[in-house]
Amino acid sequence: MQMALRGVWQLKKLIVSYCDWGGSSRGIRAFMESELPTFKEKNPQLEVVTELIRGQHPHLKGFYKNKNERVVCVKNMTPEDILLYATRLRNALGRKVVKLKTRHVTKHPSVQAMKAALPKHSLVGGK
């Protein structure tokens, strides 16, 4: 599944940060050898950069066209799981997550819900 907004990919840059010594970066080092070259070939619109950071856990950082960024920690993951997260970052639109105030959002609220919100004495017939 590929996600783009109006035919334009939203992810501009993907930074793959890893440690060349730490054990938690073992999976991402294997990912960079096996999966990353094909991921780059399949996504020519995307700038993929590798970054060596010693003594830190590995992570993927995505930069989007709307100036947002997302960071995903990938410590102790397999190369297949890291590819899944990289694909999810690519497919995301880069929008901030908005918490809804109600459980259900609708443009046309039901008549029953409006009736239940009214006080009993204001209903016709008093029921």
Wavefront OBJ file of the C-alpha trace (Angstrom):
o trace
v 0.000 0.000 0.000
v 1.402 3.378 -0.964
v 0.354 6.677 0.577
v 0.715 10.038 -1.027
v -1.308 13.208 -0.668
v -2.615 14.301 -4.084
v 0.089 12.237 -5.783
v 2.937 13.848 -3.808
v 4.969 11.801 -1.348
v 5.003 13.530 2.031
v 8.183 11.990 3.484
v 11.188 13.973 2.251
v 14.064 12.538 4.256
v 14.695 9.414 6.319
v 17.649 9.326 8.717
v 18.808 5.894 9.888
v 20.775 6.371 13.131
v 22.803 3.499 14.556
v 25.781 2.581 16.732
v 28.618 0.541 15.243
v 29.394 -1.095 18.593
v 26.200 -1.519 20.637
v 24.222 -4.748 20.780
v 20.867 -2.987 20.402
v 21.995 -1.832 16.924
v 22.665 -5.357 15.662
v 19.353 -5.521 13.801
v 19.720 -2.116 12.149
v 23.251 -2.929 10.994
v 21.881 -6.078 9.323
v 19.014 -3.976 7.889
v 21.514 -1.544 6.350
v 23.344 -4.415 4.634
v 20.353 -6.430 3.418
v 17.189 -4.312 3.180
v 18.277 -0.660 2.891
v 19.729 -0.782 -0.664
v 16.493 -2.216 -2.098
v 14.429 0.250 -0.016
v 16.429 3.113 -1.564
v 15.917 1.705 -5.087
v 12.160 1.369 -4.596
v 11.858 4.916 -3.204
v 13.889 7.264 -5.436
v 11.829 10.266 -4.250
v 13.160 9.764 -0.730
v 16.506 10.980 0.606
v 17.897 8.241 2.863
v 20.835 9.151 5.114
v 22.712 6.906 7.556
v 24.074 8.490 10.712
v 26.573 6.947 13.115
v 25.828 7.883 16.739
v 27.911 5.992 19.280
v 26.465 4.977 22.621
v 22.830 5.620 21.597
v 20.003 3.260 20.711
v 19.163 3.072 17.000
v 16.222 5.002 15.595
v 14.574 6.079 12.360
v 13.732 9.750 11.933
v 11.397 10.924 9.180
v 11.122 14.522 7.972
v 7.913 15.481 6.152
v 7.019 18.253 3.704
v 4.752 19.939 6.290
v 7.796 20.520 8.584
v 6.821 17.732 10.999
v 9.111 14.916 12.026
v 8.595 11.474 13.509
v 11.119 9.379 15.412
v 10.791 5.615 15.864
v 13.088 3.698 18.216
v 14.169 0.403 16.621
v 16.414 -1.066 19.322
v 16.729 -4.870 19.350
v 14.468 -5.259 16.281
v 14.963 -7.613 13.360
v 15.740 -6.213 9.890
v 12.226 -7.200 8.737
v 10.603 -5.227 11.579
v 12.793 -2.207 10.831
v 11.771 -2.377 7.154
v 8.132 -2.412 8.271
v 8.650 0.730 10.385
v 10.555 2.475 7.573
v 7.666 1.683 5.211
v 5.156 2.998 7.748
v 7.103 6.257 8.043
v 7.148 6.531 4.252
v 3.389 5.894 4.019
v 2.439 8.335 6.795
v 1.219 11.810 5.893
v 3.251 13.463 8.657
v 0.265 14.980 10.397
v 0.195 15.407 14.147
v -2.065 13.017 16.032
v -5.150 14.870 17.258
v -7.041 13.546 20.266
v -10.792 13.624 19.698
v -13.033 15.090 22.397
v -15.789 12.546 21.855
v -15.753 8.910 20.930
v -17.875 9.412 17.821
v -17.697 12.325 15.424
v -20.630 12.886 13.088
v -22.069 15.679 10.996
v -25.625 14.484 11.606
v -26.296 13.671 15.282
v -29.180 11.308 15.957
v -32.556 12.581 17.142
v -32.468 10.148 20.075
v -29.230 11.635 21.350
v -30.697 15.141 21.263
v -33.830 13.929 23.094
v -31.762 12.268 25.819
v -29.825 15.489 26.426
v -32.995 17.545 27.058
v -34.529 17.761 30.554
v -37.665 15.606 30.989
v -40.046 18.513 31.634
v -39.207 20.138 28.288
v -40.375 17.158 26.203
v -43.838 17.216 24.722
v -46.252 15.068 26.727
v -43.959 15.047 29.764
v -42.443 11.612 29.056
l 1 2 3 4 5 6 7 8 9 10 11 12 13 14 15 16 17 18 19 20 21 22 23 24 25 26 27 28 29 30 31 32 33 34 35 36 37 38 39 40 41 42 43 44 45 46 47 48 49 50 51 52 53 54 55 56 57 58 59 60 61 62 63 64 65 66 67 68 69 70 71 72 73 74 75 76 77 78 79 80 81 82 83 84 85 86 87 88 89 90 91 92 93 94 95 96 97 98 99 100 101 102 103 104 105 106 107 108 109 110 111 112 113 114 115 116 117 118 119 120 121 122 123 124 125 126 127
